Amino acid sequence: MRTQGGGYLSRVRAYFTSASLLGLSPVVLSLATLFSIPLLIRGVGDELWLSIAVGQSVGELCRATVIWSWNSIGLTRSAPMSRPARLRYYFESLRPRLIVLALVIPIAVAACFLIPLSSPVAAILSALTGAVYGLSGAWVLIGSDRPILLLLIDSIPRALSILVGAVIAGSVGVVWVFGLVTVLGSCMAVLGPYSRLRREARALDVDVRLASFRVSLAHLREGLPVVGAALLNVGRISFAVIVSPILNAALAPAVALGDKFLRWANTGMTPLMQSLQVRVSRGSGDLQARALRGIVAAWLVGGTLGLGTIVVIPLASGPVSAGTMSLGLDVAVPLGLVVTLYFAAGITGNSVMVLLGRIRALFWGAVGSGIVLVVAFVLLYSAFGVPGAFWALACSEGTLAIYQMWVVWAGFRRLRAEANARREVNE
């Protein structure tokens, strides 16, 4: 029993050690964003800040599209690869993502012009910041367990661009300056890992090259169900910020502020999710045992993060918004529930369902939860305002979590049936 207990404690310690190191990057980014918001609101006002917030939400959709499937199943697949194979895998991903980037940019520009905002230019630049970051190599650094390098050449340039952009824009009162500086930060965060990995490939004498157009299309076709699910997942988070100015512009800044807390929670829990995702992929034991450990850990960690979110929001919303807005428990409770459900669904979907071969089910789960969100948001936001917006999101995330658990249990039954069949044949 001591051996088993020691093994369990060792796994827990290893998980939190890895997640803590990976957590340095989102902590730096979250702090930069936290300090930037009051600077921007004081300097340009909450209506112009809303343009930045909406553009960032559009940018998240762009990022999820450009990065395609490499940030999810790409991470899961690259983690057990040898170093040369991982380098080849990264460089093969660049051309497909460049193709998607070229298609996404005009759509993002058009979307920012169509949404009624005080500064479409500020929104466009913020959207481009996210779109460019879709070319990032962060997932390769995470898969190879290199959190310090991720911090130095990816996260710090982005964090500095957020702070510098906020200081300049807030000082001169020109809101689009913020977007321009953060676009440069995203470019640095893309070129830094590219240059480093290129040097490593040369040192290892690894023949890396961009994928041909035909291979690029094959990669895009293969990842289409996953990116469809990822885009819908990000779209659910971004939906409230993008649609609220259209339905009720007066409440939109408060919705955007609540969305920021949700994104901070998401940023903070991303390293925990990714570390757990890698451990489910690499861990000991059969697939079902690894998957069950991952699911239990996901609900425990997600629940803890959700409770923390509920406590923090009422205390921090006033200072973060420079005293212009205050969010109470009526908003904090649904946001905390969303954080818990989002973490659990992230591990169940991007890790367990991928390993079970149920990639297409990821897409259909995202479609169903997206439909629930649209219907619930129109009804609840119209009836209850800002709290209703986030209760609609909680309904959507709950739908996805229930569906994914049903798919996973069906996959477990199939694994047991296959194992029993093999035993009968052997006997």
Sine and cosine of phi, psi and omega as CSV:
sin_phi,cos_phi,sin_psi,cos_psi,sin_omega,cos_omega
0.00,0.00,-0.60,0.80,0.01,-1.00
-0.89,0.46,-0.61,0.79,0.00,-1.00
-0.89,0.45,-0.71,0.71,0.00,-1.00
-0.90,0.43,-0.68,0.73,0.01,-1.00
-0.90,0.44,-0.67,0.75,0.04,-1.00
-0.89,0.46,-0.63,0.78,0.03,-1.00
-0.91,0.42,-0.63,0.78,0.01,-1.00
-0.91,0.42,-0.73,0.69,0.00,-1.00
-0.89,0.45,-0.58,0.81,0.03,-1.00
-0.90,0.43,-0.65,0.76,0.03,-1.00
-0.90,0.43,-0.67,0.75,0.00,-1.00
-0.90,0.44,-0.72,0.70,0.00,-1.00
-0.89,0.46,-0.68,0.73,-0.01,-1.00
-0.90,0.44,-0.65,0.76,0.00,-1.00
-0.89,0.46,-0.75,0.66,-0.05,-1.00
-0.95,0.30,-0.48,0.88,0.09,-1.00
-0.91,0.42,-0.74,0.67,0.02,-1.00
-0.89,0.46,-0.70,0.72,-0.02,-1.00
-0.91,0.41,-0.58,0.81,0.01,-1.00
-0.91,0.42,-0.67,0.74,0.03,-1.00
-0.91,0.41,-0.69,0.72,0.06,-1.00
-0.90,0.43,-0.48,0.88,-0.02,-1.00
-0.94,0.35,-0.24,0.97,0.04,-1.00
-0.86,0.50,-0.64,0.77,-0.04,-1.00
-0.91,0.42,-0.80,0.60,0.02,-1.00
-0.92,0.40,-0.48,0.88,0.06,-1.00
-0.89,0.45,-0.71,0.70,0.02,-1.00
-0.88,0.48,-0.71,0.70,0.00,-1.00
-0.91,0.41,-0.65,0.76,0.00,-1.00
-0.91,0.41,-0.66,0.75,0.03,-1.00
-0.90,0.44,-0.65,0.76,0.03,-1.00
-0.88,0.47,-0.69,0.72,0.02,-1.00
-0.92,0.40,-0.65,0.76,0.00,-1.00
-0.85,0.52,-0.71,0.70,-0.02,-1.00
-0.97,0.24,-0.40,0.91,-0.06,-1.00
-0.96,0.28,-0.55,0.84,-0.12,-0.99
-0.90,0.44,-0.79,0.61,0.03,-1.00
-0.89,0.46,-0.54,0.84,0.06,-1.00
-0.88,0.47,-0.68,0.73,-0.03,-1.00
-0.95,0.32,-0.67,0.74,-0.03,-1.00
-0.91,0.42,-0.67,0.74,0.05,-1.00
-0.90,0.43,-0.62,0.79,-0.10,-0.99
-0.98,0.17,-0.60,0.80,-0.11,-0.99
-0.84,-0.55,-0.17,0.98,-0.01,-1.00
1.00,-0.05,0.36,-0.93,-0.10,-1.00
-0.95,0.30,-0.44,0.90,0.01,-1.00
-0.93,0.36,-0.69,0.72,0.05,-1.00
-0.95,0.33,-0.57,0.82,0.09,-1.00
-0.89,0.46,-0.56,0.83,0.05,-1.00
-0.85,0.52,-0.59,0.81,0.05,-1.00
-0.87,0.49,-0.67,0.75,0.06,-1.00
-0.90,0.44,-0.72,0.70,-0.05,-1.00
-0.88,0.47,-0.68,0.73,0.04,-1.00
-0.91,0.42,-0.68,0.73,0.04,-1.00
-0.88,0.48,-0.61,0.80,0.04,-1.00
-0.91,0.41,-0.59,0.81,0.05,-1.00
-0.92,0.38,-0.66,0.75,0.10,-0.99
-0.89,0.46,-0.64,0.77,0.02,-1.00
-0.89,0.46,-0.57,0.82,0.06,-1.00
-0.90,0.43,-0.64,0.77,0.08,-1.00
-0.89,0.45,-0.66,0.75,0.03,-1.00
-0.89,0.45,-0.71,0.71,0.00,-1.00
-0.87,0.50,-0.71,0.70,-0.01,-1.00
-0.89,0.45,-0.51,0.86,0.03,-1.00
-0.97,0.24,-0.73,0.69,-0.08,-1.00
-0.92,0.39,-0.64,0.77,-0.03,-1.00
-0.96,0.29,-0.21,0.98,0.08,-1.00
0.82,0.58,-0.82,-0.57,-0.06,-1.00
-0.98,-0.22,0.07,1.00,-0.12,-0.99
-0.96,0.27,-0.37,0.93,0.01,-1.00
-0.99,0.12,-0.14,0.99,-0.02,-1.00
-0.89,-0.46,-0.99,0.12,0.00,-1.00
-0.95,0.32,-0.41,0.91,0.08,-1.00
-0.88,0.47,-0.67,0.74,0.05,-1.00
-0.90,0.43,-0.71,0.70,-0.01,-1.00
-0.89,0.46,-0.65,0.76,-0.03,-1.00
-0.97,0.25,-0.59,0.81,-0.09,-1.00
-0.97,0.25,-0.43,0.90,-0.09,-1.00
-0.83,0.56,-0.72,0.69,-0.01,-1.00
-1.00,0.07,0.02,1.00,-0.05,-1.00
-0.95,0.32,0.39,-0.92,0.19,-0.98
-0.94,0.35,0.30,-0.95,-0.05,-1.00
-0.88,0.47,-0.72,0.69,0.05,-1.00
-0.87,0.49,-0.66,0.75,-0.01,-1.00
-0.91,0.42,-0.61,0.79,0.01,-1.00
-0.91,0.41,-0.64,0.77,0.04,-1.00
-0.89,0.45,-0.71,0.71,0.03,-1.00
-0.87,0.49,-0.66,0.75,-0.01,-1.00
-0.88,0.47,-0.67,0.74,0.02,-1.00
-0.89,0.45,-0.76,0.65,-0.07,-1.00
-0.93,0.37,-0.49,0.87,0.09,-1.00
-0.92,0.40,-0.41,0.91,-0.06,-1.00
-0.98,0.19,-0.24,0.97,-0.17,-0.99
-0.95,0.32,-0.75,0.66,-0.05,-1.00
-0.89,0.46,-0.72,0.70,0.06,-1.00
-0.83,0.56,-0.64,0.77,-0.02,-1.00
-0.95,0.32,-0.55,0.84,0.09,-1.00
-0.90,0.43,-0.62,0.79,0.05,-1.00
-0.87,0.49,-0.72,0.70,0.00,-1.00
-0.91,0.42,-0.64,0.77,0.01,-1.00
-0.85,0.52,-0.69,0.73,-0.01,-1.00
-0.89,0.46,-0.52,0.85,0.01,-1.00
-0.99,0.17,-0.51,0.86,-0.11,-0.99
-0.98,0.21,-0.60,0.80,-0.13,-0.99
-0.83,0.55,-0.77,0.63,0.00,-1.00
-0.90,0.44,-0.52,0.86,0.04,-1.00
-0.92,0.39,-0.66,0.75,0.02,-1.00
-0.90,0.44,-0.68,0.74,0.01,-1.00
-0.88,0.48,-0.72,0.69,0.00,-1.00
-0.89,0.46,-0.66,0.75,-0.01,-1.00
-0.89,0.46,-0.67,0.74,-0.02,-1.00
-0.92,0.38,-0.50,0.87,0.07,-1.00
-0.97,0.26,-0.52,0.85,-0.06,-1.00
-0.97,0.23,-0.51,0.86,0.01,-1.00
-0.97,0.25,0.74,-0.67,-0.02,-1.00
-0.94,0.34,0.97,-0.23,-0.06,-1.00
-0.74,-0.67,0.37,-0.93,0.02,-1.00
-0.95,0.31,-0.53,0.85,-0.02,-1.00
-0.66,-0.76,1.00,0.01,0.06,-1.00
-0.86,0.51,-0.54,0.84,-0.01,-1.00
-0.90,0.45,-0.70,0.72,0.04,-1.00
-0.88,0.48,-0.64,0.77,0.02,-1.00
-0.91,0.41,-0.67,0.74,0.00,-1.00
-0.88,0.47,-0.72,0.69,-0.01,-1.00
-0.90,0.44,-0.63,0.78,0.05,-1.00
-0.91,0.40,-0.60,0.80,0.06,-1.00
-0.91,0.40,-0.65,0.76,0.02,-1.00
-0.91,0.42,-0.52,0.85,0.07,-1.00
-0.84,0.54,-0.71,0.70,0.03,-1.00
-0.94,0.33,-0.65,0.76,-0.02,-1.00
-0.88,0.48,-0.72,0.70,0.00,-1.00
-0.89,0.46,-0.62,0.78,-0.03,-1.00
-0.92,0.39,-0.24,0.97,0.10,-0.99
-0.87,0.49,-0.31,0.95,0.05,-1.00
-0.99,0.11,0.06,1.00,-0.11,-0.99
-0.85,0.52,0.48,-0.88,0.13,-0.99
-0.97,-0.23,0.30,0.95,-0.05,-1.00
-0.85,0.52,-0.61,0.79,-0.05,-1.00
-0.90,0.44,-0.51,0.86,0.04,-1.00
-0.94,0.35,-0.66,0.75,0.01,-1.00
-0.92,0.40,-0.60,0.80,0.04,-1.00
-0.93,0.36,-0.70,0.71,-0.01,-1.00
-0.90,0.44,-0.48,0.88,0.02,-1.00
-1.00,-0.10,0.15,0.99,0.09,-1.00
0.85,0.52,0.85,0.52,-0.01,-1.00
-0.79,-0.62,0.91,0.40,-0.11,-0.99
-0.92,0.39,-0.55,0.83,-0.03,-1.00
-0.93,0.36,-0.66,0.75,0.05,-1.00
-0.89,0.45,-0.64,0.77,0.06,-1.00
-0.85,0.53,-0.68,0.73,0.00,-1.00
-0.89,0.46,-0.71,0.71,-0.14,-0.99
-0.95,0.30,-0.67,0.74,-0.15,-0.99
-0.95,-0.30,-0.05,1.00,0.02,-1.00
-0.86,-0.51,-0.86,0.51,-0.18,-0.98
-0.97,0.23,-0.68,0.74,-0.03,-1.00
-0.89,0.46,-0.71,0.71,0.08,-1.00
-0.85,0.53,-0.63,0.78,0.02,-1.00
-0.93,0.37,-0.69,0.72,-0.01,-1.00
-0.89,0.45,-0.68,0.73,0.02,-1.00
-0.89,0.46,-0.63,0.78,0.00,-1.00
-0.91,0.42,-0.59,0.81,0.03,-1.00
-0.91,0.42,-0.72,0.69,-0.03,-1.00
-0.93,0.37,-0.73,0.68,-0.01,-1.00
-0.89,0.45,-0.68,0.73,0.02,-1.00
-0.88,0.47,-0.65,0.76,0.00,-1.00
-0.92,0.39,-0.67,0.75,-0.01,-1.00
-0.89,0.45,-0.72,0.69,-0.03,-1.00
-0.92,0.38,-0.75,0.66,-0.03,-1.00
-0.89,0.46,-0.67,0.74,0.01,-1.00
-0.92,0.39,-0.53,0.85,-0.03,-1.00
-0.96,0.27,-0.68,0.73,-0.07,-1.00
-1.00,-0.08,-0.17,0.98,0.02,-1.00
0.96,0.29,0.36,0.93,0.02,-1.00
-0.93,-0.36,0.95,-0.30,-0.22,-0.97
-0.94,0.34,-0.54,0.84,-0.10,-1.00
-0.95,0.31,-0.25,0.97,0.05,-1.00
-0.87,0.49,-0.60,0.80,0.01,-1.00
-0.85,0.53,-0.74,0.67,0.00,-1.00
-0.89,0.45,-0.62,0.78,0.00,-1.00
-0.89,0.45,-0.69,0.72,-0.01,-1.00
-0.93,0.37,-0.64,0.77,-0.02,-1.00
-0.94,0.33,-0.48,0.88,0.13,-0.99
-0.88,0.48,-0.69,0.72,0.05,-1.00
-0.89,0.46,-0.62,0.79,0.04,-1.00
-0.89,0.45,-0.65,0.76,0.05,-1.00
-0.90,0.43,-0.64,0.77,0.04,-1.00
-0.87,0.49,-0.67,0.74,0.03,-1.00
-0.90,0.43,-0.63,0.78,-0.02,-1.00
-0.94,0.33,-0.39,0.92,0.08,-1.00
-0.99,0.11,-0.70,0.71,-0.08,-1.00
-0.96,0.29,-0.51,0.86,0.00,-1.00
-0.87,0.49,-0.84,0.54,0.05,-1.00
-0.88,0.48,-0.60,0.80,0.01,-1.00
-0.87,0.50,-0.73,0.68,-0.02,-1.00
-0.90,0.44,-0.68,0.73,-0.02,-1.00
-0.90,0.43,-0.72,0.69,-0.03,-1.00
-0.94,0.35,-0.51,0.86,0.07,-1.00
-0.91,0.41,-0.68,0.74,0.04,-1.00
-0.90,0.44,-0.64,0.77,0.02,-1.00
-0.90,0.43,-0.62,0.78,0.03,-1.00
-0.89,0.45,-0.66,0.75,0.04,-1.00
-0.91,0.42,-0.66,0.76,-0.01,-1.00
-0.90,0.43,-0.56,0.83,0.00,-1.00
-1.00,0.00,0.01,1.00,-0.03,-1.00
0.84,0.54,0.67,0.74,0.03,-1.00
-1.00,-0.05,0.81,-0.59,0.00,-1.00
-0.99,0.16,0.99,-0.12,0.00,-1.00
-0.95,-0.32,0.62,-0.79,0.02,-1.00
-0.45,-0.89,0.38,-0.93,0.06,-1.00
-0.93,0.37,0.57,-0.82,0.01,-1.00
-0.91,0.41,0.54,-0.84,0.09,-1.00
-0.92,0.40,0.23,-0.97,-0.01,-1.00
-0.87,0.49,-0.63,0.77,0.00,-1.00
-0.92,0.40,-0.69,0.72,0.03,-1.00
-0.91,0.41,-0.60,0.80,0.03,-1.00
-0.87,0.50,-0.70,0.71,0.03,-1.00
-0.90,0.44,-0.60,0.80,0.04,-1.00
-0.90,0.44,-0.67,0.74,0.05,-1.00
-0.88,0.48,-0.68,0.74,-0.02,-1.00
-0.91,0.41,-0.64,0.77,0.04,-1.00
-0.90,0.44,-0.67,0.74,-0.03,-1.00
-0.89,0.46,-0.63,0.77,-0.06,-1.00
-1.00,0.00,0.03,1.00,-0.09,-1.00
-0.85,0.52,-0.72,0.70,0.03,-1.00
-0.88,0.48,-0.60,0.80,-0.03,-1.00
-0.95,0.32,-0.70,0.71,-0.01,-1.00
-0.93,0.36,-0.51,0.86,0.09,-1.00
-0.88,0.48,-0.69,0.72,0.04,-1.00
-0.92,0.40,-0.69,0.72,-0.01,-1.00
-0.89,0.46,-0.67,0.75,-0.01,-1.00
-0.90,0.43,-0.65,0.76,0.04,-1.00
-0.93,0.37,-0.59,0.81,0.04,-1.00
-0.90,0.44,-0.74,0.68,0.04,-1.00
-0.92,0.40,-0.60,0.80,0.02,-1.00
-0.88,0.48,-0.57,0.82,0.04,-1.00
-0.90,0.43,-0.67,0.75,0.02,-1.00
-0.92,0.39,-0.62,0.78,-0.07,-1.00
-0.99,0.12,-0.27,0.96,-0.17,-0.99
-0.84,0.53,-0.72,0.69,-0.08,-1.00
-0.88,0.48,-0.68,0.73,-0.04,-1.00
-0.93,0.37,-0.63,0.78,-0.06,-1.00
-0.96,0.28,-0.62,0.78,-0.11,-0.99
-1.00,0.02,-0.48,0.88,-0.08,-1.00
-0.85,0.52,-0.62,0.79,0.05,-1.00
-0.90,0.44,-0.43,0.90,-0.01,-1.00
-0.97,0.22,-0.66,0.75,-0.06,-1.00
-0.99,0.12,-0.63,0.78,-0.02,-1.00
-0.39,-0.92,1.00,-0.08,-0.10,-0.99
-0.91,0.41,-0.49,0.87,-0.05,-1.00
-0.91,0.41,-0.55,0.84,-0.01,-1.00
-1.00,0.01,-0.16,0.99,-0.14,-0.99
-0.88,0.47,-0.65,0.76,0.02,-1.00
-0.87,0.50,-0.62,0.78,0.03,-1.00
-0.92,0.38,-0.61,0.79,0.09,-1.00
-0.89,0.46,-0.67,0.74,0.02,-1.00
-0.90,0.44,-0.60,0.80,0.04,-1.00
-0.92,0.39,-0.70,0.72,0.08,-1.00
-0.87,0.49,-0.62,0.79,0.04,-1.00
-0.89,0.46,-0.59,0.81,0.02,-1.00
-0.89,0.46,-0.68,0.74,0.05,-1.00
-0.89,0.45,-0.62,0.78,0.05,-1.00
-0.90,0.44,-0.65,0.76,0.01,-1.00
-0.94,0.34,-0.59,0.81,0.08,-1.00
-0.89,0.45,-0.68,0.73,0.05,-1.00
-0.88,0.47,-0.67,0.75,0.01,-1.00
-0.90,0.43,-0.66,0.75,0.03,-1.00
-0.89,0.45,-0.68,0.74,-0.01,-1.00
-0.92,0.39,-0.56,0.83,-0.05,-1.00
-1.00,0.00,-0.14,0.99,0.00,-1.00
-0.85,0.53,-0.72,0.70,0.04,-1.00
-0.89,0.45,-0.57,0.82,0.08,-1.00
-0.89,0.45,-0.68,0.73,0.03,-1.00
-0.90,0.44,-0.72,0.69,-0.07,-1.00
-0.93,0.37,-0.63,0.78,0.05,-1.00
-0.90,0.44,-0.68,0.73,0.03,-1.00
-0.92,0.39,-0.62,0.79,0.04,-1.00
-0.86,0.50,-0.71,0.70,0.02,-1.00
-0.90,0.44,-0.63,0.78,-0.05,-1.00
-0.94,0.33,-0.57,0.82,0.10,-1.00
-0.90,0.44,-0.61,0.79,0.00,-1.00
-0.94,0.34,-0.66,0.75,-0.08,-1.00
-1.00,-0.07,-0.23,0.97,-0.23,-0.97
-0.89,0.45,0.19,-0.98,0.00,-1.00
-1.00,0.10,0.27,-0.96,0.01,-1.00
1.00,0.00,0.14,-0.99,0.00,-1.00
-0.96,0.28,0.15,-0.99,-0.11,-0.99
-0.87,0.50,-0.68,0.73,-0.05,-1.00
-0.90,0.43,-0.66,0.75,0.01,-1.00
-0.90,0.44,-0.69,0.73,0.01,-1.00
-0.90,0.43,-0.66,0.75,-0.02,-1.00
-0.91,0.42,-0.68,0.73,0.00,-1.00
-0.90,0.44,-0.67,0.75,0.06,-1.00
-0.87,0.50,-0.67,0.74,0.00,-1.00
-0.90,0.43,-0.66,0.75,-0.03,-1.00
-0.92,0.40,-0.71,0.70,0.02,-1.00
-0.87,0.49,-0.72,0.70,0.02,-1.00
-0.88,0.47,-0.61,0.79,-0.02,-1.00
-0.89,0.45,-0.69,0.72,-0.01,-1.00
-0.94,0.35,-0.61,0.79,0.01,-1.00
-0.92,0.39,-0.75,0.66,-0.01,-1.00
-0.92,0.38,-0.69,0.72,0.00,-1.00
-0.87,0.49,-0.65,0.76,0.03,-1.00
-0.90,0.44,-0.64,0.77,0.04,-1.00
-0.89,0.45,-0.70,0.72,0.02,-1.00
-0.91,0.42,-0.61,0.79,0.03,-1.00
-0.90,0.44,-0.68,0.74,0.04,-1.00
-0.89,0.45,-0.66,0.75,0.05,-1.00
-0.87,0.49,-0.63,0.78,0.03,-1.00
-0.89,0.46,-0.67,0.75,-0.01,-1.00
-0.89,0.46,-0.61,0.79,-0.02,-1.00
-0.95,0.30,-0.65,0.76,-0.17,-0.99
-0.97,0.26,-0.66,0.75,-0.18,-0.98
-0.84,0.54,-0.77,0.64,-0.01,-1.00
-0.89,0.46,-0.49,0.87,-0.02,-1.00
-0.98,0.19,-0.57,0.82,-0.18,-0.98
-0.98,-0.19,-0.29,0.96,-0.14,-0.99
-0.90,0.44,-0.62,0.78,0.02,-1.00
-0.89,0.45,-0.82,0.57,0.03,-1.00
-0.86,0.51,-0.63,0.78,-0.04,-1.00
-0.90,0.44,-0.59,0.81,-0.04,-1.00
-1.00,-0.03,0.29,0.96,-0.02,-1.00
0.84,0.54,0.56,0.83,0.06,-1.00
0.98,0.20,0.13,0.99,-0.05,-1.00
-1.00,0.01,-0.35,0.94,-0.05,-1.00
-0.61,-0.79,0.47,-0.88,0.05,-1.00
-0.63,-0.77,0.81,-0.59,0.00,-1.00
-0.95,-0.30,0.75,-0.66,-0.03,-1.00
-0.98,-0.18,-0.21,-0.98,0.00,-1.00
-0.90,0.43,-0.45,0.89,0.01,-1.00
-0.89,0.46,-0.42,0.91,0.09,-1.00
-0.99,-0.13,-0.60,0.80,-0.08,-1.00
-0.91,0.41,-0.61,0.79,-0.05,-1.00
-0.90,0.44,-0.79,0.61,0.04,-1.00
-0.89,0.45,-0.54,0.84,0.04,-1.00
-0.92,0.40,-0.65,0.76,0.06,-1.00
-0.89,0.46,-0.63,0.77,0.05,-1.00
-0.90,0.43,-0.65,0.76,0.04,-1.00
-0.88,0.48,-0.68,0.74,0.01,-1.00
-0.86,0.51,-0.72,0.69,0.02,-1.00
-0.87,0.49,-0.76,0.65,-0.04,-1.00
-0.91,0.40,-0.62,0.79,-0.02,-1.00
-0.91,0.42,-0.66,0.75,0.02,-1.00
-0.90,0.43,-0.74,0.67,-0.02,-1.00
-0.89,0.46,-0.69,0.73,0.00,-1.00
-0.93,0.38,-0.53,0.85,0.01,-1.00
-0.89,0.45,-0.70,0.71,0.02,-1.00
-0.95,0.32,-0.71,0.71,-0.02,-1.00
-0.87,0.48,-0.64,0.77,-0.06,-1.00
-0.99,0.13,-0.88,0.47,-0.13,-0.99
-0.94,0.34,-0.32,0.95,-0.01,-1.00
-0.94,-0.34,-0.92,0.39,-0.14,-0.99
-0.90,0.43,-0.75,0.66,-0.04,-1.00
-0.92,0.40,-0.56,0.83,0.07,-1.00
-0.90,0.44,-0.71,0.71,-0.01,-1.00
-0.92,0.39,-0.48,0.87,0.05,-1.00
-0.99,0.15,-0.07,1.00,0.00,-1.00
0.98,0.21,0.36,0.93,-0.03,-1.00
-0.97,-0.25,0.79,0.62,-0.07,-1.00
-0.93,0.37,-0.66,0.75,-0.01,-1.00
-0.90,0.43,-0.51,0.86,0.03,-1.00
-0.90,0.43,-0.46,0.89,0.09,-1.00
-0.85,0.53,-0.69,0.73,-0.04,-1.00
-0.91,0.41,-0.73,0.69,-0.07,-1.00
-0.94,0.35,-0.53,0.85,0.11,-0.99
-0.90,0.44,-0.66,0.75,0.02,-1.00
-0.91,0.41,-0.61,0.79,0.04,-1.00
-0.88,0.47,-0.75,0.66,-0.02,-1.00
-0.88,0.48,-0.70,0.71,0.00,-1.00
-0.93,0.37,-0.53,0.85,0.06,-1.00
-0.91,0.42,-0.64,0.77,0.05,-1.00
-0.90,0.45,-0.69,0.73,0.04,-1.00
-0.86,0.51,-0.67,0.74,-0.03,-1.00
-0.89,0.46,-0.73,0.68,-0.05,-1.00
-0.87,0.50,-0.74,0.67,-0.02,-1.00
-0.91,0.42,-0.74,0.67,-0.06,-1.00
-0.91,0.41,-0.60,0.80,-0.04,-1.00
-0.91,0.41,-0.72,0.70,-0.01,-1.00
-0.87,0.50,-0.66,0.75,-0.03,-1.00
-0.96,0.28,-0.76,0.65,-0.14,-0.99
-0.98,0.22,-0.59,0.80,0.03,-1.00
-0.93,0.38,-0.64,0.77,0.03,-1.00
-0.91,0.41,-0.58,0.81,-0.08,-1.00
-1.00,0.05,-0.62,0.78,-0.16,-0.99
-0.85,-0.53,0.04,1.00,0.06,-1.00
0.95,0.31,-0.65,-0.76,-0.11,-0.99
-0.86,0.51,-0.74,0.67,0.04,-1.00
-0.85,0.53,-0.62,0.79,0.00,-1.00
-0.88,0.48,-0.56,0.83,0.02,-1.00
-0.86,0.50,-0.66,0.75,-0.07,-1.00
-1.00,0.07,-0.42,0.91,0.17,-0.99
-0.92,0.38,-0.56,0.83,0.08,-1.00
-0.88,0.47,-0.67,0.75,0.03,-1.00
-0.91,0.41,-0.61,0.79,0.04,-1.00
-0.90,0.44,-0.65,0.76,0.07,-1.00
-0.87,0.50,-0.67,0.75,-0.01,-1.00
-0.91,0.42,-0.73,0.68,-0.01,-1.00
-0.91,0.41,-0.58,0.81,0.06,-1.00
-0.90,0.44,-0.65,0.76,0.06,-1.00
-0.86,0.51,-0.70,0.71,-0.01,-1.00
-0.91,0.42,-0.69,0.72,-0.03,-1.00
-0.88,0.48,-0.69,0.73,0.01,-1.00
-0.90,0.44,-0.69,0.72,0.00,-1.00
-0.89,0.46,-0.70,0.72,-0.04,-1.00
-0.90,0.43,-0.65,0.76,0.04,-1.00
-0.89,0.45,-0.60,0.80,0.04,-1.00
-0.90,0.44,-0.68,0.73,0.02,-1.00
-0.90,0.44,-0.67,0.74,-0.02,-1.00
-0.91,0.41,-0.71,0.71,0.01,-1.00
-0.90,0.44,-0.59,0.81,0.09,-1.00
-0.90,0.44,-0.63,0.78,0.06,-1.00
-0.90,0.43,-0.61,0.79,0.05,-1.00
-0.90,0.44,-0.67,0.74,0.02,-1.00
-0.88,0.48,-0.63,0.78,0.02,-1.00
-0.91,0.41,-0.66,0.75,0.04,-1.00
-0.88,0.47,-0.68,0.73,0.01,-1.00
-0.91,0.42,-0.64,0.77,0.02,-1.00
-0.90,0.44,-0.66,0.75,0.02,-1.00
-0.91,0.41,-0.63,0.77,0.02,-1.00
-0.91,0.41,-0.66,0.75,0.04,-1.00
-0.90,0.44,-0.64,0.77,0.02,-1.00
-0.90,0.44,-0.66,0.75,0.03,-1.00
-0.91,0.41,-0.61,0.80,0.03,-1.00
-0.90,0.43,-0.66,0.75,0.00,-1.00
-0.90,0.44,-0.62,0.78,0.02,-1.00
-0.91,0.41,-0.66,0.75,-0.01,-1.00
-0.92,0.39,-0.57,0.82,0.00,-1.00
-0.96,0.27,0.00,0.00,0.00,0.00
